[in-house]
Amino acid sequence: MVKIGLISEGKNPPDKRVAFTPLQVEEIQQRFPQVKVVCQESEFRCFKDSEFAELGIEIVQDVSDCDILMGIKEVPISNLVNDKTYFFFSHTIKKQAYNRKLLQAILKKNIRLIDYEALTDTQGNRLVAFGRFAGIVGAYNGLWTYGKRFKLFELRRAYECFDINDLKLEIRNVILPPIKIILTGAGRVAKGAMETLDTAGIRKVNPVDFLSKEFSEPVYVQLSSADYHERIDGGHFNREEFHKHPEKYRSLFSSFSKVGNILLAGAYWNPKAPVLFTKEEMTSTDFQIKVIADITCDINGSVPSTKRASTIPDPLYDYNPHTDSVWPALSNESYITTMAVDNLPCELPRSASEEFGRDLIDRILKPLLVADKEGIIKRGTVAENGTLTKVFSYLEDYVNSAD
């Protein structure tokens, strides 16, 4: 018998998401008779303990007798149980300095760490992620921000909606003038954002028409890297080259910022790549963007106004490009209103958990519990038997540093 524990989130503020919904736990135990799933008590989880208990799932205080422990955010060092297998987003594999001690403790406690972010197929594509819900909520927040800034309409906050279906009903209250919305990206985040924009009835147009035509209704454009970058030395855009050597390219985004009113930033950004635009460009009278929803929330990254992350309770701040400074939200009409919440899926925790759990069941549990034929679990394992795995040996200097 393999015992899996759904752990209570210990990071503050507590995350409301969970790896599996109550119905999914029931399904797991039916599909894998050798597995028992228990749920650690939590007053914060989006699915109440009673919702698990109603389906006969055991609610426990102590999960130390479980073989596998599954959470969402980083587990506080004091909560780690020696010699266990853990699944969570560790935020260590990019050498994040603030989690160095966590990885050191994982190695010391002989923990097998499997990081959701590192669970990929043989082509390197991630198998489980919350990106779609970051996009859905990020675009919703962008529209909510525009309505608030220009006093056009009122929406409930995303976290006040019961689930994604409730949020999509709320989007019907969006009434926009004929503005232009820019969405960057082509991955999960951008697809989620498009879901929101399409539900709001906003028409999608191609980049050429977006730049050259006037419209009598609100429209949006989805931009891939090729749409707003060019080779410095001339020649055609090469996607593979851009991903490997983004420093060989420059941004053409200013042509879009001259006509766009809202920016939804959903594209992954490589620090070697050019920024979307500079703070100097933001001071120009040609710069028309007044609301920026930075869904990717790269601090001091491709969007100069993202000076810090904002929070779900306090999602907005204003940015003054002339002084490169942050101000209270909606404090000056000449400022640019920024939404940079860094945990957007937490605003729809029930729906986000349901989709995440579905991917875990369909893509991860069989390799974990039966046979890892494609090496999915092996590739996703950061630490095992007190050492870093071969795939993550590049973290040696990171864990050995005393800083």
FIKEBA-235246 format. One record per residue (C-alpha): residue number from 1; chain; x, y negated, z negated. Coordinates in nm, 4 decimals. Example, Ala and Ser with C-alpha at 12.3 -4.5 7.8 and 13.67 -1.06 7.14 Angstrom:
<pts>
{pt 1 "A" {1.2300 0.4500 -0.7800}};
{pt 2 "A" {1.3670 0.1060 -0.7140}};
</pts>
This chain:
<pts>
{pt 1 "A" {0.0000 0.0000 0.0000}};
{pt 2 "A" {0.1278 -0.3466 0.0977}};
{pt 3 "A" {0.0007 -0.6258 -0.1253}};
{pt 4 "A" {-0.0252 -0.9773 0.0211}};
{pt 5 "A" {-0.0823 -1.2795 -0.2007}};
{pt 6 "A" {-0.2295 -1.6088 -0.0779}};
{pt 7 "A" {-0.0457 -1.8471 -0.3067}};
{pt 8 "A" {-0.1691 -2.1688 -0.4607}};
{pt 9 "A" {0.0019 -2.4692 -0.3012}};
{pt 10 "A" {0.2479 -2.6180 -0.5517}};
{pt 11 "A" {0.3790 -2.9167 -0.3590}};
{pt 12 "A" {0.2360 -3.2512 -0.4688}};
{pt 13 "A" {-0.0035 -3.3708 -0.3387}};
{pt 14 "A" {-0.1371 -3.0165 -0.2933}};
{pt 15 "A" {-0.2160 -2.9019 0.0592}};
{pt 16 "A" {-0.5757 -2.7822 0.1026}};
{pt 17 "A" {-0.4989 -2.5403 0.3861}};
{pt 18 "A" {-0.4601 -2.1637 0.3467}};
{pt 19 "A" {-0.3073 -1.8936 0.5651}};
{pt 20 "A" {-0.6330 -1.6920 0.5900}};
{pt 21 "A" {-0.9999 -1.7738 0.5374}};
{pt 22 "A" {-1.2143 -1.5421 0.3217}};
{pt 23 "A" {-1.3689 -1.3785 0.6298}};
{pt 24 "A" {-1.0225 -1.3262 0.7787}};
{pt 25 "A" {-0.9019 -1.1541 0.4611}};
{pt 26 "A" {-1.1995 -0.9187 0.4904}};
{pt 27 "A" {-1.1054 -0.8512 0.8542}};
{pt 28 "A" {-0.7387 -0.7856 0.7675}};
{pt 29 "A" {-0.8304 -0.5252 0.5071}};
{pt 30 "A" {-1.0601 -0.3531 0.7568}};
{pt 31 "A" {-0.8015 -0.3530 1.0387}};
{pt 32 "A" {-0.5059 -0.2604 0.8162}};
{pt 33 "A" {-0.6285 -0.0104 0.5524}};
{pt 34 "A" {-0.2795 0.0004 0.3978}};
{pt 35 "A" {-0.3047 -0.3700 0.3042}};
{pt 36 "A" {-0.4626 -0.5392 0.0040}};
{pt 37 "A" {-0.4900 -0.9199 -0.0038}};
{pt 38 "A" {-0.5333 -1.1139 -0.3271}};
{pt 39 "A" {-0.5886 -1.4847 -0.3726}};
{pt 40 "A" {-0.4122 -1.6924 -0.6366}};
{pt 41 "A" {-0.6367 -1.9313 -0.8279}};
{pt 42 "A" {-0.6490 -2.2837 -0.6831}};
{pt 43 "A" {-0.8692 -2.5828 -0.7551}};
{pt 44 "A" {-0.7475 -2.7679 -0.4441}};
{pt 45 "A" {-0.7868 -2.5136 -0.1635}};
{pt 46 "A" {-1.0462 -2.5989 0.1030}};
{pt 47 "A" {-1.2025 -2.2559 0.0555}};
{pt 48 "A" {-1.3101 -2.2231 -0.3074}};
{pt 49 "A" {-1.2046 -1.9241 -0.5165}};
{pt 50 "A" {-1.5723 -1.8294 -0.5296}};
{pt 51 "A" {-1.5848 -1.8025 -0.1475}};
{pt 52 "A" {-1.3120 -1.5369 -0.1628}};
{pt 53 "A" {-1.4643 -1.3634 -0.4668}};
{pt 54 "A" {-1.8050 -1.3379 -0.2956}};
{pt 55 "A" {-1.6426 -1.1101 -0.0362}};
{pt 56 "A" {-1.4859 -0.8903 -0.3043}};
{pt 57 "A" {-1.1392 -1.0457 -0.2753}};
{pt 58 "A" {-0.9557 -1.0406 -0.6058}};
{pt 59 "A" {-0.8706 -1.3786 -0.7594}};
{pt 60 "A" {-0.5515 -1.3668 -0.9672}};
{pt 61 "A" {-0.3341 -1.6006 -1.1726}};
{pt 62 "A" {-0.0103 -1.4082 -1.1254}};
{pt 63 "A" {0.1110 -1.2961 -0.7815}};
{pt 64 "A" {0.4436 -1.1504 -0.8946}};
{pt 65 "A" {0.3299 -0.7943 -0.8160}};
{pt 66 "A" {0.2676 -0.8819 -0.4480}};
{pt 67 "A" {0.5086 -0.7733 -0.1766}};
{pt 68 "A" {0.4405 -1.0646 0.0591}};
{pt 69 "A" {0.3496 -1.4176 -0.0484}};
{pt 70 "A" {0.1949 -1.6548 0.2039}};
{pt 71 "A" {0.1553 -2.0319 0.1659}};
{pt 72 "A" {0.1607 -2.3379 0.3884}};
{pt 73 "A" {0.3975 -2.6076 0.2563}};
{pt 74 "A" {0.7331 -2.5656 0.0790}};
{pt 75 "A" {0.7140 -2.3670 -0.2449}};
{pt 76 "A" {0.8577 -2.5523 -0.5462}};
{pt 77 "A" {1.1789 -2.3862 -0.6618}};
{pt 78 "A" {1.0318 -2.3218 -1.0077}};
{pt 79 "A" {0.7464 -2.1221 -0.8482}};
{pt 80 "A" {0.9644 -1.8919 -0.6372}};
{pt 81 "A" {0.9508 -1.5239 -0.7365}};
{pt 82 "A" {1.2741 -1.3263 -0.6931}};
{pt 83 "A" {1.3049 -1.0473 -0.4364}};
{pt 84 "A" {0.9839 -1.1247 -0.2444}};
{pt 85 "A" {0.8995 -1.1893 0.1193}};
{pt 86 "A" {0.7660 -1.5435 0.1673}};
{pt 87 "A" {0.5910 -1.7088 0.4604}};
{pt 88 "A" {0.5689 -2.0902 0.4650}};
{pt 89 "A" {0.6876 -2.3984 0.6514}};
{pt 90 "A" {1.0229 -2.4441 0.4757}};
{pt 91 "A" {1.1368 -2.7581 0.6636}};
{pt 92 "A" {1.4959 -2.6396 0.6356}};
{pt 93 "A" {1.5806 -2.5122 0.9838}};
{pt 94 "A" {1.6634 -2.8614 1.1118}};
{pt 95 "A" {1.8943 -2.9124 0.8115}};
{pt 96 "A" {1.6487 -3.1420 0.6332}};
{pt 97 "A" {1.8543 -3.2785 0.3444}};
{pt 98 "A" {1.5602 -3.3010 0.1053}};
{pt 99 "A" {1.5101 -2.9213 0.1161}};
{pt 100 "A" {1.8706 -2.8044 0.0900}};
{pt 101 "A" {1.8267 -2.6990 -0.2734}};
{pt 102 "A" {1.5169 -2.5012 -0.1777}};
{pt 103 "A" {1.7088 -2.2908 0.0739}};
{pt 104 "A" {1.9955 -2.2484 -0.1722}};
{pt 105 "A" {1.7461 -2.1185 -0.4311}};
{pt 106 "A" {1.5895 -1.8809 -0.1775}};
{pt 107 "A" {1.9294 -1.7260 -0.1104}};
{pt 108 "A" {2.0128 -1.7072 -0.4811}};
{pt 109 "A" {1.6802 -1.5393 -0.5619}};
{pt 110 "A" {1.7257 -1.2772 -0.2875}};
{pt 111 "A" {1.4103 -1.3920 -0.1091}};
{pt 112 "A" {1.3257 -1.2931 0.2451}};
{pt 113 "A" {1.2058 -1.6179 0.4021}};
{pt 114 "A" {1.0024 -1.6073 0.7222}};
{pt 115 "A" {0.9340 -1.9579 0.8505}};
{pt 116 "A" {0.6142 -2.0075 1.0524}};
{pt 117 "A" {0.7956 -2.2614 1.2691}};
{pt 118 "A" {1.0464 -1.9964 1.3752}};
{pt 119 "A" {0.7894 -1.7341 1.4810}};
{pt 120 "A" {0.8283 -1.7363 1.8594}};
{pt 121 "A" {0.7798 -1.5140 2.1622}};
{pt 122 "A" {1.0701 -1.3961 2.3756}};
{pt 123 "A" {1.0548 -1.7235 2.5739}};
{pt 124 "A" {1.0911 -1.9365 2.2601}};
{pt 125 "A" {0.7269 -2.0503 2.2481}};
{pt 126 "A" {0.5830 -2.0906 1.8990}};
{pt 127 "A" {0.3148 -1.8377 1.8090}};
{pt 128 "A" {0.1494 -2.0142 1.5152}};
{pt 129 "A" {0.1155 -2.3887 1.4638}};
{pt 130 "A" {-0.1182 -2.6659 1.3547}};
{pt 131 "A" {-0.0365 -2.8921 1.6518}};
{pt 132 "A" {-0.3833 -2.8803 1.8071}};
{pt 133 "A" {-0.5411 -3.0129 1.4880}};
{pt 134 "A" {-0.2746 -3.2812 1.4503}};
{pt 135 "A" {-0.3773 -3.3984 1.7978}};
{pt 136 "A" {-0.7514 -3.3766 1.7326}};
{pt 137 "A" {-0.7303 -3.5742 1.4087}};
{pt 138 "A" {-0.4591 -3.8125 1.5327}};
{pt 139 "A" {-0.6663 -3.9213 1.8334}};
{pt 140 "A" {-0.9758 -3.9512 1.6139}};
{pt 141 "A" {-0.7804 -4.1713 1.3725}};
{pt 142 "A" {-0.6581 -4.3825 1.6648}};
{pt 143 "A" {-1.0158 -4.4483 1.7761}};
{pt 144 "A" {-1.1238 -4.5088 1.4159}};
{pt 145 "A" {-0.8391 -4.7604 1.3777}};
{pt 146 "A" {-0.9360 -4.9493 1.6938}};
{pt 147 "A" {-1.2981 -4.9697 1.5806}};
{pt 148 "A" {-1.1892 -5.0958 1.2407}};
{pt 149 "A" {-0.9417 -5.3497 1.3730}};
{pt 150 "A" {-1.1844 -5.5061 1.6203}};
{pt 151 "A" {-1.4986 -5.4493 1.4070}};
{pt 152 "A" {-1.6649 -5.2538 1.6889}};
{pt 153 "A" {-1.8046 -4.9459 1.5139}};
{pt 154 "A" {-1.7934 -4.7458 1.1926}};
{pt 155 "A" {-1.6828 -4.3830 1.1699}};
{pt 156 "A" {-1.6514 -4.1535 0.8753}};
{pt 157 "A" {-1.2914 -4.0606 0.8054}};
{pt 158 "A" {-1.1893 -3.7256 0.9521}};
{pt 159 "A" {-1.1425 -3.5735 0.6064}};
{pt 160 "A" {-1.5032 -3.6648 0.5237}};
{pt 161 "A" {-1.6225 -3.4349 0.8045}};
{pt 162 "A" {-1.6990 -3.0776 0.6977}};
{pt 163 "A" {-1.5206 -2.9191 0.9929}};
{pt 164 "A" {-1.4284 -2.9789 1.3561}};
{pt 165 "A" {-1.7885 -2.9489 1.4765}};
{pt 166 "A" {-1.8980 -3.2159 1.2300}};
{pt 167 "A" {-1.6108 -3.4380 1.3474}};
{pt 168 "A" {-1.7128 -3.3943 1.7117}};
{pt 169 "A" {-2.0655 -3.5078 1.6270}};
{pt 170 "A" {-1.9200 -3.8127 1.4498}};
{pt 171 "A" {-1.7172 -3.9046 1.7599}};
{pt 172 "A" {-2.0451 -3.9810 1.9379}};
{pt 173 "A" {-2.0569 -4.3017 1.7343}};
{pt 174 "A" {-1.7535 -4.4389 1.9206}};
{pt 175 "A" {-1.8511 -4.7326 2.1433}};
{pt 176 "A" {-1.5528 -4.8819 2.3260}};
{pt 177 "A" {-1.5159 -5.1716 2.5699}};
{pt 178 "A" {-1.3298 -5.0981 2.8976}};
{pt 179 "A" {-0.9922 -5.0503 2.7325}};
{pt 180 "A" {-0.7001 -4.8332 2.8425}};
{pt 181 "A" {-0.5587 -4.5574 2.6190}};
{pt 182 "A" {-0.2148 -4.4013 2.6672}};
{pt 183 "A" {-0.1502 -4.0446 2.5483}};
{pt 184 "A" {0.2025 -3.9036 2.5663}};
{pt 185 "A" {0.2823 -3.5341 2.5618}};
{pt 186 "A" {0.1782 -3.2084 2.7242}};
{pt 187 "A" {0.1865 -2.9579 2.4389}};
{pt 188 "A" {-0.0517 -2.8468 2.1640}};
{pt 189 "A" {-0.0690 -3.1959 2.0117}};
{pt 190 "A" {-0.1611 -3.3659 2.3390}};
{pt 191 "A" {-0.4196 -3.1000 2.4228}};
{pt 192 "A" {-0.5814 -3.1531 2.0830}};
{pt 193 "A" {-0.5857 -3.5293 2.1392}};
{pt 194 "A" {-0.7469 -3.4799 2.4812}};
{pt 195 "A" {-1.0161 -3.2696 2.3148}};
{pt 196 "A" {-1.1096 -3.5686 2.0999}};
{pt 197 "A" {-1.0955 -3.8192 2.3860}};
{pt 198 "A" {-1.3029 -3.5947 2.6117}};
{pt 199 "A" {-1.5605 -3.5393 2.3359}};
{pt 200 "A" {-1.5835 -3.9173 2.2961}};
{pt 201 "A" {-1.6751 -3.9362 2.6658}};
{pt 202 "A" {-1.3616 -4.1282 2.7630}};
{pt 203 "A" {-1.2653 -4.0721 3.1245}};
{pt 204 "A" {-0.9213 -3.9406 3.2152}};
{pt 205 "A" {-0.7454 -4.1099 3.5091}};
{pt 206 "A" {-0.4126 -4.0524 3.6839}};
{pt 207 "A" {-0.1068 -4.2704 3.6092}};
{pt 208 "A" {-0.1203 -4.4589 3.9394}};
{pt 209 "A" {-0.4829 -4.5623 3.8937}};
{pt 210 "A" {-0.4216 -4.6410 3.5269}};
{pt 211 "A" {-0.1520 -4.8915 3.6249}};
{pt 212 "A" {-0.3168 -5.0424 3.9314}};
{pt 213 "A" {-0.6927 -5.0407 3.8810}};
{pt 214 "A" {-0.9438 -5.2154 3.6581}};
{pt 215 "A" {-1.2241 -5.0075 3.5125}};
{pt 216 "A" {-1.5702 -5.0898 3.3819}};
{pt 217 "A" {-1.5442 -4.8191 3.1146}};
{pt 218 "A" {-1.2767 -4.6999 2.8686}};
{pt 219 "A" {-1.0193 -4.4657 3.0265}};
{pt 220 "A" {-0.7130 -4.2726 2.9195}};
{pt 221 "A" {-0.4024 -4.1406 3.0879}};
{pt 222 "A" {-0.1968 -3.8414 2.9792}};
{pt 223 "A" {0.1737 -3.8942 3.0465}};
{pt 224 "A" {0.4340 -3.6212 3.0724}};
{pt 225 "A" {0.8053 -3.7034 3.0467}};
{pt 226 "A" {0.8300 -3.7317 3.4268}};
{pt 227 "A" {0.5740 -4.0134 3.4301}};
{pt 228 "A" {0.7802 -4.2584 3.2245}};
{pt 229 "A" {1.1461 -4.1634 3.2698}};
{pt 230 "A" {1.3912 -4.2021 3.5560}};
{pt 231 "A" {1.7485 -4.0878 3.6097}};
{pt 232 "A" {1.9967 -4.3642 3.5350}};
{pt 233 "A" {2.2072 -4.2546 3.8319}};
{pt 234 "A" {1.9085 -4.2274 4.0652}};
{pt 235 "A" {1.7530 -3.9195 4.2186}};
{pt 236 "A" {1.4481 -3.7187 4.1209}};
{pt 237 "A" {1.3381 -3.6405 3.7666}};
{pt 238 "A" {1.4546 -3.2919 3.6669}};
{pt 239 "A" {1.2641 -3.1465 3.3733}};
{pt 240 "A" {1.5303 -2.8931 3.2772}};
{pt 241 "A" {1.8034 -3.1565 3.2927}};
{pt 242 "A" {1.5903 -3.4004 3.0920}};
{pt 243 "A" {1.5464 -3.1465 2.8130}};
{pt 244 "A" {1.9183 -3.0634 2.8069}};
{pt 245 "A" {2.0604 -3.4100 2.8748}};
{pt 246 "A" {1.7954 -3.6745 2.7988}};
{pt 247 "A" {2.0695 -3.9352 2.7641}};
{pt 248 "A" {2.0946 -3.9343 3.1451}};
{pt 249 "A" {1.7498 -4.0970 3.1653}};
{pt 250 "A" {1.5928 -4.4335 3.0856}};
{pt 251 "A" {1.2373 -4.5219 2.9883}};
{pt 252 "A" {0.9884 -4.6712 3.2325}};
{pt 253 "A" {0.7212 -4.6982 2.9658}};
{pt 254 "A" {0.7031 -5.0784 2.9790}};
{pt 255 "A" {0.4865 -5.0570 3.2918}};
{pt 256 "A" {0.2245 -4.8727 3.0836}};
{pt 257 "A" {0.2540 -5.0932 2.7736}};
{pt 258 "A" {0.1662 -5.3944 2.9936}};
{pt 259 "A" {-0.1823 -5.2536 3.0594}};
{pt 260 "A" {-0.2550 -5.0136 2.7708}};
{pt 261 "A" {-0.4410 -5.1122 2.4536}};
{pt 262 "A" {-0.4034 -4.7992 2.2386}};
{pt 263 "A" {-0.1045 -4.5633 2.2254}};
{pt 264 "A" {-0.1488 -4.2059 2.1043}};
{pt 265 "A" {0.2091 -4.0762 2.0695}};
{pt 266 "A" {0.1959 -3.6983 2.0956}};
{pt 267 "A" {0.5201 -3.6127 2.2760}};
{pt 268 "A" {0.8118 -3.4346 2.1139}};
{pt 269 "A" {1.1074 -3.6716 2.1011}};
{pt 270 "A" {1.4738 -3.5763 2.1207}};
{pt 271 "A" {1.6922 -3.8298 1.9313}};
{pt 272 "A" {1.9251 -3.8345 2.2356}};
{pt 273 "A" {1.6383 -3.9426 2.4601}};
{pt 274 "A" {1.5517 -4.3078 2.5261}};
{pt 275 "A" {1.2902 -4.4593 2.2961}};
{pt 276 "A" {0.9466 -4.5305 2.4453}};
{pt 277 "A" {1.0099 -4.9018 2.4002}};
{pt 278 "A" {1.2200 -5.1311 2.1814}};
{pt 279 "A" {1.1042 -5.3755 1.9149}};
{pt 280 "A" {1.2283 -5.6528 2.1455}};
{pt 281 "A" {0.9906 -5.5297 2.4162}};
{pt 282 "A" {0.7130 -5.5293 2.1567}};
{pt 283 "A" {0.7610 -5.9050 2.1034}};
{pt 284 "A" {0.6912 -5.9781 2.4701}};
{pt 285 "A" {0.3567 -6.1327 2.5677}};
{pt 286 "A" {0.3368 -5.8532 2.8282}};
{pt 287 "A" {0.3105 -5.5903 2.5546}};
{pt 288 "A" {-0.0649 -5.5245 2.5294}};
{pt 289 "A" {-0.0772 -5.2344 2.2820}};
{pt 290 "A" {-0.2465 -5.3379 1.9572}};
{pt 291 "A" {-0.3095 -4.9968 1.7974}};
{pt 292 "A" {-0.0534 -4.7157 1.7742}};
{pt 293 "A" {-0.1407 -4.3704 1.6422}};
{pt 294 "A" {0.1964 -4.1973 1.6104}};
{pt 295 "A" {0.0767 -3.8383 1.5837}};
{pt 296 "A" {0.4298 -3.6969 1.5886}};
{pt 297 "A" {0.5328 -3.9428 1.3155}};
{pt 298 "A" {0.9037 -3.9608 1.3944}};
{pt 299 "A" {1.0320 -4.2148 1.1421}};
{pt 300 "A" {1.2574 -4.4679 1.3192}};
{pt 301 "A" {1.2129 -4.2560 1.6311}};
{pt 302 "A" {1.0727 -4.3282 1.9750}};
{pt 303 "A" {0.8136 -4.5773 1.8429}};
{pt 304 "A" {0.9765 -4.8709 1.6574}};
{pt 305 "A" {0.6636 -4.9481 1.4529}};
{pt 306 "A" {0.6817 -4.6105 1.2766}};
{pt 307 "A" {0.8917 -4.7353 0.9866}};
{pt 308 "A" {0.7412 -4.4924 0.7356}};
{pt 309 "A" {0.4792 -4.2228 0.7135}};
{pt 310 "A" {0.1357 -4.3282 0.5950}};
{pt 311 "A" {-0.1014 -4.1124 0.3914}};
{pt 312 "A" {-0.4524 -3.9757 0.4327}};
{pt 313 "A" {-0.5909 -4.2078 0.1586}};
{pt 314 "A" {-0.3988 -4.5078 0.3006}};
{pt 315 "A" {-0.3504 -4.4303 0.6716}};
{pt 316 "A" {-0.2708 -4.7712 0.8214}};
{pt 317 "A" {-0.0152 -5.0475 0.8059}};
{pt 318 "A" {0.0672 -5.3429 1.0298}};
{pt 319 "A" {0.3991 -5.3928 1.2054}};
{pt 320 "A" {0.5528 -5.7289 1.2917}};
{pt 321 "A" {0.8017 -5.6698 1.5757}};
{pt 322 "A" {0.9470 -6.0212 1.5436}};
{pt 323 "A" {1.0805 -5.9419 1.1955}};
{pt 324 "A" {1.0825 -5.5591 1.2264}};
{pt 325 "A" {0.8773 -5.5450 0.9074}};
{pt 326 "A" {0.5741 -5.3634 0.7678}};
{pt 327 "A" {0.2691 -5.5475 0.6334}};
{pt 328 "A" {-0.0681 -5.4504 0.4847}};
{pt 329 "A" {-0.3118 -5.3156 0.7408}};
{pt 330 "A" {-0.5228 -5.5613 0.9400}};
{pt 331 "A" {-0.3470 -5.8615 0.7871}};
{pt 332 "A" {-0.2605 -6.0548 1.1042}};
{pt 333 "A" {-0.4071 -6.0457 1.4555}};
{pt 334 "A" {-0.0619 -6.0762 1.6128}};
{pt 335 "A" {0.0664 -5.7629 1.4365}};
{pt 336 "A" {0.0398 -5.4077 1.5696}};
{pt 337 "A" {-0.1724 -5.1713 1.3609}};
{pt 338 "A" {-0.0012 -4.8369 1.3062}};
{pt 339 "A" {-0.1399 -4.4998 1.1980}};
{pt 340 "A" {0.1423 -4.2626 1.1028}};
{pt 341 "A" {-0.0102 -3.9942 0.8800}};
{pt 342 "A" {0.2362 -3.7037 0.8729}};
{pt 343 "A" {-0.0048 -3.4270 0.7620}};
{pt 344 "A" {-0.2996 -3.4835 0.9950}};
{pt 345 "A" {-0.4288 -3.1208 1.0029}};
{pt 346 "A" {-0.4975 -3.1555 0.6281}};
{pt 347 "A" {-0.7901 -3.3823 0.7179}};
{pt 348 "A" {-0.9713 -3.0819 0.8703}};
{pt 349 "A" {-0.8348 -2.8073 0.6450}};
{pt 350 "A" {-1.1129 -2.5506 0.6942}};
{pt 351 "A" {-1.1033 -2.5541 1.0751}};
{pt 352 "A" {-0.7223 -2.5817 1.0863}};
{pt 353 "A" {-0.6868 -2.2848 0.8475}};
{pt 354 "A" {-0.9318 -2.0793 1.0510}};
{pt 355 "A" {-0.7378 -2.1251 1.3763}};
{pt 356 "A" {-0.4009 -2.0735 1.2056}};
{pt 357 "A" {-0.5206 -1.7533 1.0385}};
{pt 358 "A" {-0.6596 -1.6284 1.3691}};
{pt 359 "A" {-0.3168 -1.6663 1.5306}};
{pt 360 "A" {-0.1494 -1.4939 1.2355}};
{pt 361 "A" {-0.3863 -1.1963 1.2625}};
{pt 362 "A" {-0.3638 -1.1648 1.6408}};
{pt 363 "A" {0.0075 -1.2326 1.6856}};
{pt 364 "A" {0.1993 -1.1763 1.3628}};
{pt 365 "A" {0.0418 -0.9109 1.1400}};
{pt 366 "A" {0.1046 -0.6124 1.3688}};
{pt 367 "A" {0.4778 -0.6937 1.4087}};
{pt 368 "A" {0.4947 -0.7535 1.0330}};
{pt 369 "A" {0.3006 -0.4483 0.9140}};
{pt 370 "A" {0.3383 -0.1901 1.1928}};
{pt 371 "A" {0.6273 -0.2414 1.4375}};
{pt 372 "A" {0.8240 -0.5505 1.5400}};
{pt 373 "A" {0.8756 -0.4332 1.8985}};
{pt 374 "A" {0.9443 -0.7813 2.0398}};
{pt 375 "A" {1.1583 -0.9028 1.7476}};
{pt 376 "A" {0.9074 -1.1682 1.6405}};
{pt 377 "A" {0.9607 -1.1185 1.2675}};
{pt 378 "A" {1.3341 -1.0754 1.3137}};
{pt 379 "A" {1.3627 -1.4081 1.4991}};
{pt 380 "A" {1.1497 -1.5838 1.2392}};
{pt 381 "A" {1.3455 -1.4595 0.9374}};
{pt 382 "A" {1.5713 -1.7335 0.8010}};
{pt 383 "A" {1.7115 -1.5535 0.4959}};
{pt 384 "A" {1.7278 -1.1914 0.3815}};
{pt 385 "A" {1.9223 -0.9954 0.1203}};
{pt 386 "A" {2.0726 -1.3133 -0.0206}};
{pt 387 "A" {2.2239 -1.4330 0.3078}};
{pt 388 "A" {2.1231 -1.6280 0.6163}};
{pt 389 "A" {2.0286 -1.4143 0.9144}};
{pt 390 "A" {2.2395 -1.4202 1.2293}};
{pt 391 "A" {1.9875 -1.6464 1.4105}};
{pt 392 "A" {2.0156 -1.9051 1.1326}};
{pt 393 "A" {2.3861 -1.8750 1.0564}};
{pt 394 "A" {2.4236 -2.2330 1.1839}};
{pt 395 "A" {2.2762 -2.3408 0.8484}};
{pt 396 "A" {2.5873 -2.2207 0.6571}};
{pt 397 "A" {2.7406 -2.5681 0.6254}};
{pt 398 "A" {2.3993 -2.7052 0.5250}};
{pt 399 "A" {2.3472 -2.4602 0.2365}};
{pt 400 "A" {2.7099 -2.4790 0.1234}};
{pt 401 "A" {2.7081 -2.8572 0.0976}};
{pt 402 "A" {2.6866 -3.0021 -0.2520}};
{pt 403 "A" {2.5232 -3.3290 -0.1384}};
</pts>
